[in-house]
Each structure stands twice: as structure tokens, then as C-alpha cells.
Amino acid sequence: MIVLGIESSCDETAAAVVRDGRQVLSSVVASQVAVHHPYGGVVPELASRKHIEAIVPVVNGAIAEAGIDETRIDGVAVTQGPGLVGSLLVGFSFAKGFAYGHGIPWIGVDHLEGHINSVFLEPDPPPFPFVALLVSGGHTSIYHVTSHREFEPMGQTRDDAAGEAYDKVAKMLGLGYPGGMVIDRLAARGDSGKVFFTRPYLDKARFDFSFSGIKSAVGRYIQTHPDTYRDDQAHIAAGFQAAVVDVLAYKIIRAAGEKGCGHLAVVGGVAANRGLRDAITRDAAEKGITVHIPALDLCGDNAAMVAAVGYHRLKAGERAGMDDDVYSRVKFKP
């Protein structure tokens, strides 16, 4: 089955063609980073307008890159939520029209479900069951994954997502948007021991997160060191990243132990963070746990992961209707 995937939940317009939920024939992403950079974050109205401009050329580009004719596509999968409603509607409406015009089935896909399934686009995916840490700009959660379509939520952030905290700290330091990559690079040049931030574990026996406190702690440090904080940016970045990474690594490895899983996955945009990848891989190895992390181009928002989920749902006989609509909030929670 060849599935066309479409993703437009935030500020990337993406389309991909995937065969049988595993083989990526093409993946095209149009980024809006340059558009939103001056504002220090995503502006929903601008994002929607850019999606409208990009959706047709991105889909056409994905089909051309796959080397197939439109008539070879067996179904369409599109992100239904969560995300920015205006952005979601662009991709969702296009998918409806494309499927209707070609007389093929289509299905709405949960964005978070897509991220979890992104590890199955790799050559050596984890066996079921496993635990997954989904960490991005809008979400930080842990799930016990028992099949391609079944997830037990174990914990989530109570306030800021980890990626959101990265962006806000980067803005405080005048590093621009998006902040995750620049802080990761800056942290590699700093000493995490020189500027220490308390680890926000909350309850160590549970799997919820909270990153608003550490974000505020960075803000307080900047306020109390107005003459020196610019010289200490690398150390601040290193201290901040170490605190976030320590908490994420501790909780996902503990979750794997509680569920008796020998495999864990790290997915979402922040999974591209080198500090996080290295810490979880190192700590998991000490416990005999295998770590699965998608390639960098599959960590961020992409349509290949949407098509992968769509394959399993369409194969199971699920279909979307013309009256279906998008949703902005997470559907499956602890």
C-alpha cells in the first residue's frame, strides 16, 4: 500500500510518500523558520498563510520525488491534531479534496502517534512493548507502547514542554528562534558545573515533568548577573541543558524499568538534541536497555511518520468522513 502523508500542524508544511508503513519513497518539508524568527516564536496567522502557499508545491514535490504517478497512491493520511487549528485546516482540507478527487480512502492521524511511529521508519525498530519519550516544542510525555495504534500514557509535562523551555531560554539569552539547536551547540562549549540549576524531578516515583521552574531560574540568574551573564552564556546553556537532560533521562529509563521493557524510544523534535541522545544512550546502556532514536530528519515534524500511521489505520479498515474536523488539544492523556 502506497500512502501519501500530509503534515501541517505547526510551522512546517510537509508531504511524504511511504510504502507499507516502512519504506520512505519521498519526504519534502517546507520550513517557516525564517518567517517566525523575528518574532521569537510561531505566529499562528502567518503560519496558516504560509501553509496555503506551500501545500500544493510540497505535495507535488513529494509525489515527483517518489517517482510515481498520482494514480499509484492508495490512500491519504493527514495530521488531524493536536496543533494550531488554522495550520491544521490547510493540510486537512487539502487531504480531503485530494482523496475525494482521486476516489481513494483517507484518514486523520494524531500528530503524537506519528512521532511515536517514526522509529518504525528506521531499519531496526523496537519490538513491542517498549516505552517512548516524546519530547518536542509542544509536548513532553512518556508512553507505554504495545502496538502501532495502542499507547498507555504514563506521564506528561504539567506546564512548559522541554522544547518550549529551550526556546524561551534561548530568547532570554538573545540567541534567537528556534532555540533548541543553538543551545545544544552552545552547551557543548560550556561547563555545566559552573552554573548549576536544580533538577525539577517533581515526584521521582512518577513520570510527570515540569520545566517552567528551570526556565524561571535561568531568568533569575540573568537578572542577578547583568554584567557577566553574556560572558557566561555557554556555561548557562550547559547548566540548563544538563538539568533538563538529567530529568528526561532519569524518567524514561525508570519508566522502562517499571514496565519491564528492554527497549525505549526517544522521538520528537528535541530527540535531535545531541546532549539528550548521548545521555539517554549512556544511562540506558548501564541498565541493559536498547535505545531507538529516529534519524535527525525524522525527529522534527514530517509527513513520513504521518503516512506510516495512516498505513496501519487504513489497513485496519479505518476511514475518515467528509464531516470530520481537526482538533487542537491532545486526545490521549494520563
Secondary structure, DSSP 8 states (H G I E B T S, - for coil): -EEEEEE-SSSEEEEEEEETTTEEEEEEEEE-HHHHGGGTS--HHHHHHHHHHHHHHHHHHHHHHHT--GGG--EEEEEEESS-HHHHHHHHHHHHHHHHHHT--EEEEEHHHHHHHGGGGSSS---SSEEEEEE-SS-EEEEEEEETTEEEEEEEBSS--HHHHHHHHHHHTT--SS-HHHHHHHHTTS-TTTS------S-TTS--B--HHHHHHHHHHHHH-TTTTTTTHHHHHHHHHHHHHHHHHHHHHHHHHHHT-SEEEEESGGGG-HHHHHHHHHHHHHTT-EEE---HHHHSS-SHHHHHHHHHHHHTT----TT-----S-S---
